[in-house]
Amino acid sequence: MTSAAVDDDVFAEILSQTRRFVRTVVLPREQEILDTDRVPDDLRQAAKDLGLFGYAIPQEWGGLGLNLAQDVELAMELGYTCPSVRSMFGTNNGIAGQVLVGFGTEEQKERWLAPIASGAVASFALTEPGAGSNPAGLRTRAVRDGSGEDAAWVLDGQKRFITNAPLADLFVVFARTRPADERGAGIAVFLVPADTAGVEVGAKDAKMGQEGSSTADVSFSGVRLPATALVGGSEDIGYRAAMTSLARGRIHIAALAVGAAQRALDESVSYAATATQGGSIIGDFQLVQAMLADQQTGVLAGQALVRDAARKWITDEDRRIAPSVAKLFCTEMAGKVADLAVQIHGGSGYIRGVPVERIYRDVRLLRLYEGTSEIQRLIIGSNLVKKAQRAL
């Protein structure tokens, strides 16, 4: 499954407008987002007007139709500011929307993709209290009730840390329909409108960082769904849909991390070039220059890695190892670059209201969601061994 790219000149304009939106509209209001813990309505509307709620949704369904190589360029721009802005529409274009794009029936795409592309919010409900980076431990259950035209599914379970849950119009919910067997993992995925009886969204989580983004628990109690809610019309699509969507999303998160690291680097260079210590510009100190050099090296390596991983995804050359390598390296790199940024700023870097303090907290989450760094290492290592064994 490959994606046709938007014409270069069209994409250049999309990228330019997004960069302008981030640098001139969002950046001056970062403190407002932090103080109120929400993205202002006018910024949300501006993102809708730019088409950002559906930039990775195919054009036939009302989206901009960007492929993954273009997606990562956009993500690096969006990562330059508060991640909550990208989070508004991240699940639409990524882990939730791509389940529909890649695995939905034509009727399901017709029903949901156009609304998603124009601003309805789709939320990816996979993580549970006992099942995070590895969905094999899912406990949410879906039981078939009835047959023929009257067939339905009844959904029961609890989801945790669900991005955009308080704002969602649609939940893309993963549930076990049977124990894993020779036919597959026994995990299906369902489309659950947020206003369905039995769906309850908990209180908004209070997080270490990423102010303005909304995550919450979601419970499903006797939620009755029509047969048409089963994505792809098959019980055995869920696990593959989750793994494919997450792998693609890991490349996007890697690019987001690069954007955040670039911002931390820019803030560090600007501070080093102007701040003084003992009457000297601190950027003249060789140890400060060494920290800047390490930051720059990480950012450039990350840029190259996400672009290469996106290319390999599009050509189907590597959809297993490369996404995990990109996410592992770039999210760890962003943490190191943010840490160095605080160090370069000294005591000022520890003060709320200074951009590098926010970045330091924000990027910590990138090593956790859509597969922890530890899970990425397991994916990379196990697939390298399998690849070698197949070659014997």
C-alpha positions in Angstrom: 0.0 0.0 0.0 1.8 3.1 -1.3 0.7 6.7 -1.5 1.1 9.1 -4.4 2.8 12.3 -3.5 1.2 15.7 -3.9 3.0 17.7 -6.6 6.2 19.3 -5.4 5.0 22.9 -6.0 1.7 22.3 -4.2 3.5 20.7 -1.3 6.0 23.5 -1.1 3.1 25.9 -0.6 1.5 23.7 2.1 4.8 23.5 3.9 5.4 27.2 3.7 1.9 28.0 5.0 2.3 25.6 7.9 5.7 27.0 8.8 4.3 30.5 8.7 1.4 29.4 10.9 3.8 27.8 13.4 6.4 30.6 13.5 4.2 33.7 13.4 0.8 32.6 14.8 1.4 29.8 17.3 4.8 30.7 18.8 3.7 34.1 20.2 0.9 32.3 22.0 2.8 29.4 23.5 2.6 30.9 27.0 -1.2 31.3 26.7 -1.4 27.6 25.8 0.7 26.6 28.8 -1.2 28.9 31.2 -4.7 27.8 30.1 -3.8 24.2 29.3 -5.7 24.3 26.1 -5.3 25.4 22.5 -7.3 28.5 21.8 -10.4 28.0 19.5 -9.1 30.4 16.9 -5.9 28.4 16.5 -7.9 25.3 16.2 -10.0 26.9 13.5 -6.9 28.2 11.7 -5.5 24.6 11.6 -8.8 23.5 10.1 -8.7 26.2 7.5 -5.2 25.1 6.5 -6.4 21.5 6.0 -4.2 20.2 8.8 -6.9 18.0 10.3 -6.7 15.9 7.2 -3.3 16.4 5.6 -2.6 12.7 5.4 -6.1 11.7 4.4 -6.4 11.0 0.6 -7.8 13.8 -1.5 -10.7 11.7 -2.7 -12.0 11.9 0.9 -11.4 15.6 1.3 -7.8 15.5 2.7 -4.6 17.1 1.4 -3.3 13.6 0.4 0.3 14.0 1.6 2.4 10.8 1.6 4.7 9.9 4.4 7.8 11.6 3.0 5.8 14.8 2.9 4.2 14.0 6.3 7.6 14.0 8.0 8.6 17.4 6.5 5.3 18.8 7.9 5.9 17.1 11.3 9.3 18.7 11.7 7.7 22.1 11.3 4.9 21.3 13.7 7.4 19.9 16.2 8.9 23.4 16.5 6.2 24.6 18.8 3.9 23.2 21.5 3.2 19.6 20.7 -0.4 20.1 21.8 -1.1 22.0 18.5 0.0 19.0 16.4 -1.9 16.7 18.9 -5.2 18.3 17.9 -5.1 16.6 14.6 -2.3 14.1 15.0 -4.6 11.1 15.6 -6.8 12.1 12.6 -3.8 11.8 10.2 -1.9 9.1 12.0 -2.8 6.2 14.2 -6.6 6.5 14.0 -7.1 7.9 10.5 -4.7 5.5 8.9 -6.6 2.5 10.3 -9.6 3.7 8.2 -7.5 4.6 5.2 -5.7 1.3 5.1 -8.3 -1.2 6.4 -11.8 0.3 6.3 -14.5 -0.7 4.0 -15.6 1.7 1.3 -18.7 2.4 3.3 -16.7 3.1 6.4 -14.4 5.5 4.5 -17.4 7.2 2.9 -19.0 7.7 6.3 -16.0 8.9 8.3 -13.0 10.1 6.3 -14.5 13.4 4.9 -15.7 14.5 8.4 -12.3 13.7 9.8 -10.5 15.6 7.1 -12.7 18.7 7.8 -12.2 18.7 11.6 -14.1 15.9 13.3 -11.8 14.2 15.8 -10.9 10.5 15.6 -9.2 9.0 18.6 -7.1 5.8 18.7 -8.2 3.6 21.6 -5.6 0.8 22.1 -3.8 1.3 25.4 -5.2 -0.3 28.5 -4.1 -0.5 32.1 -2.5 -3.8 31.4 -1.7 -3.4 27.7 0.4 -0.6 26.4 3.2 -0.9 23.8 2.3 -4.6 23.2 -1.4 -5.0 22.3 -1.3 -8.8 22.7 -2.4 -8.2 26.4 -5.7 -6.5 25.5 -8.6 -7.2 27.8 -11.3 -5.1 26.2 -13.9 -7.6 24.9 -16.2 -7.6 21.9 -18.9 -10.3 21.8 -21.1 -11.1 18.8 -24.8 -10.9 19.6 -27.3 -12.2 17.1 -26.9 -13.1 13.4 -27.9 -11.9 10.0 -29.3 -8.4 9.7 -29.8 -8.2 13.4 -26.2 -9.1 14.2 -24.4 -6.8 16.6 -21.3 -6.5 18.8 -21.3 -5.7 22.5 -18.2 -4.0 23.7 -16.9 -3.9 27.3 -13.6 -2.6 28.6 -11.3 0.2 29.8 -8.8 2.2 27.8 -6.1 4.5 29.3 -4.2 7.6 28.2 -6.3 8.0 25.1 -5.3 11.1 23.1 -8.1 13.5 22.3 -10.6 11.4 24.2 -12.4 14.5 25.7 -12.8 16.0 22.2 -13.4 12.9 20.2 -16.2 12.4 17.7 -15.1 8.8 16.9 -13.2 6.2 18.8 -11.2 3.6 16.9 -11.4 0.8 19.5 -9.3 -2.4 19.6 -10.9 -5.3 21.3 -10.4 -9.1 21.7 -13.1 -11.2 20.1 -11.5 -14.6 20.9 -8.3 -16.0 22.4 -5.3 -15.9 20.0 -5.3 -19.1 17.8 -4.0 -20.5 14.6 -6.2 -18.0 12.7 -4.6 -15.0 14.3 -4.4 -12.7 17.3 -8.1 -12.6 17.9 -8.1 -8.8 18.0 -10.6 -6.7 16.0 -11.1 -3.0 15.6 -14.4 -1.1 15.8 -15.6 2.3 14.9 -17.5 3.7 17.9 -19.1 7.2 17.8 -18.4 9.1 21.0 -22.1 9.6 21.7 -22.9 5.9 21.7 -24.7 4.7 24.8 -22.2 3.1 27.3 -19.2 5.2 26.3 -17.8 7.3 29.1 -14.8 9.6 29.0 -13.0 10.2 32.3 -11.4 13.3 33.6 -8.6 14.9 31.6 -5.2 13.7 32.7 -2.8 16.1 34.4 0.5 15.4 32.7 4.1 16.4 33.3 4.2 18.4 30.0 2.4 18.8 26.7 0.0 21.3 28.2 -3.0 21.9 25.9 -3.2 18.3 24.7 -6.1 16.2 26.1 -5.8 12.6 27.2 -8.2 10.6 29.4 -9.5 7.1 30.3 -12.4 5.8 28.3 -14.7 3.1 29.4 -17.1 1.0 27.3 -19.9 -0.7 29.3 -22.3 -2.8 27.3 -21.7 -0.7 24.2 -23.9 -2.1 21.4 -22.6 -1.7 17.9 -23.9 -2.7 14.5 -22.0 -5.2 12.4 -21.0 -2.3 10.1 -18.8 -1.0 13.0 -16.3 -3.8 12.5 -13.4 -2.3 10.5 -12.9 -4.1 7.3 -15.7 -6.4 8.1 -13.3 -8.9 9.6 -12.4 -10.0 13.1 -8.8 -10.6 12.2 -7.8 -7.1 10.9 -7.3 -5.5 14.3 -3.8 -6.6 15.2 -2.4 -6.0 11.7 -4.1 -2.6 11.6 -2.7 -1.6 15.0 0.9 -2.7 14.1 0.8 -1.1 10.7 -0.7 2.2 12.0 1.8 2.3 14.9 4.8 1.6 12.7 3.9 4.4 10.3 3.2 6.7 13.3 6.6 6.0 14.7 8.2 7.7 11.7 6.0 10.7 12.2 6.8 10.9 16.0 10.5 10.7 15.1 10.1 13.7 12.8 8.2 15.5 15.5 11.1 14.9 17.8 13.5 16.4 15.3 11.4 19.5 15.1 11.4 19.9 18.9 15.2 19.3 18.9 15.7 22.0 16.2 13.8 24.5 18.4 15.9 23.6 21.4 19.0 24.1 19.3 17.8 27.4 18.0 17.0 28.7 21.4 20.4 27.5 22.7 22.3 29.2 19.9 20.4 32.4 20.4 21.1 32.4 24.1 24.7 31.4 23.7 25.3 34.2 21.3 23.9 36.9 23.6 24.2 35.8 27.3 27.2 36.8 29.2 29.1 35.3 32.1 31.9 37.2 33.8 31.8 39.8 31.1 32.2 37.2 28.2 29.7 35.9 25.7 29.0 32.3 26.8 29.1 31.2 23.2 32.8 32.0 23.2 33.4 29.2 25.8 34.6 26.1 24.1 32.5 23.8 26.4 29.4 25.6 25.4 30.4 25.3 21.7 30.8 21.6 22.3 27.3 21.3 23.6 26.0 23.2 20.6 27.9 20.9 18.3 26.4 17.8 19.9 22.9 19.3 19.5 23.5 20.2 15.8 24.9 16.7 15.1 21.8 15.0 16.6 19.4 17.2 14.7 21.0 16.6 11.3 21.3 12.9 12.0 17.6 12.8 12.9 16.6 14.7 9.8 18.4 12.3 7.6 17.1 9.2 9.5 13.4 10.2 9.3 13.6 11.1 5.6 15.2 7.7 4.9 12.7 5.8 7.0 9.8 7.6 5.2 11.3 6.7 1.8 11.6 3.1 2.8 8.0 3.0 4.0 6.7 4.4 0.7 8.7 1.9 -1.4 7.9 -0.9 1.0 11.6 -1.6 1.4 11.4 -1.6 5.2 8.3 -1.2 7.3 9.6 -3.0 10.4 13.1 -2.0 11.4 13.4 1.5 10.0 10.4 3.0 11.7 11.6 1.7 15.1 15.2 2.8 14.5 13.9 6.3 13.6 11.7 6.6 16.6 14.3 5.2 19.0 17.1 7.4 17.8 15.2 10.6 17.3 13.2 10.6 20.5 16.2 9.7 22.6 18.2 12.4 20.7 15.5 15.0 21.4 15.8 14.3 25.1 19.5 14.8 25.0 19.3 18.0 23.0 16.7 19.4 25.3 18.8 18.5 28.3 21.8 20.3 26.8 19.6 23.3 26.0 18.7 23.6 29.7 22.4 23.2 30.6 23.4 26.0 28.2 20.8 28.3 29.7 22.0 27.5 33.2 19.6 28.5 35.9 17.4 30.3 33.4 16.7 27.1 31.7 14.9 25.7 34.8 12.4 28.6 35.0 8.9 28.3 33.8 8.2 30.5 30.8 11.6 29.9 29.2 11.0 27.8 26.0 13.7 25.2 26.7 12.1 24.3 30.1 8.8 23.5 28.3 10.6 21.5 25.6 12.5 19.5 28.2 9.2 18.4 29.8 7.4 17.9 26.5 9.9 15.7 24.7 10.0 13.2 27.6 6.7 11.7 26.5 8.0 11.0 23.0 10.0 8.0 24.4 6.9 6.5 25.8 3.9 6.6 23.4 3.4 4.7 20.2 5.9 2.1 21.6 8.5 2.8 24.3 12.2 2.9 23.5 12.5 -0.5 25.1 9.9 -1.9 22.7 11.7 -0.3 19.8 14.9 -2.1 20.7 13.1 -5.4 20.9 11.5 -4.9 17.5 14.8 -3.9 15.9 16.8 -6.7 17.5 14.3 -9.5 16.9 13.7 -8.5 13.3 17.5 -8.4 12.6 17.7 -12.0 14.0 14.7 -13.2 12.0 16.1 -11.6 8.8 19.5 -13.4 9.3 17.7 -16.7 10.0 15.6 -16.4 6.8 18.8 -15.9 4.8 20.3 -19.2 6.0 
